[in-house]
C-alpha cells in the first residue's frame, strides 16, 4: 500500500513520545522523574469541573455548531476585545479541540503548496510539521527573529510568520522594542501572522507580554490570535482552544473543521465558558503563584550545576539550558532517562541542538530530585 508522501515526511512529536516513554517506564516499576510535561500538574478547578458536570446533567451532550457554542464565542470575543483593544465579534472566533487544532486549521487555511512560512528558532515542535502537512515550506532563521529577517523572508516570497510568546520551549518574552520592530517590519510586507498566545497568562515580568497588535492594530486584519484554557486553567484533557482572526480566515478555518472533526466536545465547551467568564480566577491566581515559585526554585538549583548555561525564563513553565559540548541531545536525553530515570526533552526537537527543555510544571520534590539526577549525570559525563 502507498501512503501520502507528505504525511510520511512528518516527524513524530518528540515531546509526546518522551512523555509516553517516561510513563511506560514508571508503570513497569522504574523510579522515574519526568520533567517533560507541557501541562499543569494541578486538577481542573472545581468551578470549571462543576460547570462540565452541570452540562452533562442538563443534557448538553449533543452536537453544537461546528465552530463552538455561541455563549463561549461571545465570551472569548468580549475578553479579547478588551485585552487587545480591538473589536472582535463571535464571527471572528473559532473554538477547536485545543489550541493546536486551531493552529492546524489556520495554517491549512492560509498555506498553498510551496508557500514559505517563517518560524523563529527555537520553535514549538509541531510548527514545522503543520506547515509541511499543508504543503508549505518552513523557513527557519538561524537565530530568533527580527525586522531584517522578516523583510528578507518577505522579499524571498514568505507569506506568513508564526510567533509564540512566552516561548515554548524557552519561556522567552521579547522586549517592547523587539516586538515593535517585528510589528513595523510585518506592516511593511503582505505577510499574515499567527500569534500563539497559549501561555499569555503565565508571565513573570512586569507589564505582561508585548503583543504585535499592541503596536500595529491594523495588522488585526491579517493576524490570528490563538489561545485556550489548557495551560492557565489546568484543562489540558478537556481539549478546548480558540482562535480570533478576520472573518474570511475564521470562516475558512470553520469550514475545514466542519469537514474534519466537527464541533469540539460540548461538555468541555460549557466548562471552558466558566473559565473564560472568570469563575475560577482565584484558582488561576493560586496556580500562577505556584509556577512562579517553582520557576525560582528550579533556576536556583540549576545555578549550582556545572557545564550548563541558561536564561531565566520570563514566562510559561519551562527552562531551556544549553549543554557544554553536546551535539546530539536526543541521545543525551535517552541516556539520561536510562541511566538516571530522568525524562527531559532534547532541544533538537525545537530546532535548537545543544539545549534541553526541563518543565517545572511538577512538584517541588520532583524538581529537586530531577535536578539532583541531572547534576549527577553531568558530573559523571564530564568527570567534574
PyMOL commands that set and color helices and strands:
alter all, ss='L'
color gray80, all
select helices_A, chain A and resi 5-8+14-27+46-57+70-84+90-92+99-110+126-133+147-155+176-187+212-215+217-221+236-238+247-258+266-276+281-302+329-340+347-350+364-382
alter helices_A, ss='H'
color red, helices_A
select strands_A, chain A and resi 33-34+93-96+116-119+137-139+158-164+192-196+223-228+241-244+308-309+318-319+322-323+342-343+345-346+356-359
alter strands_A, ss='S'
color yellow, strands_A
deselect
rebuild
show_as cartoon
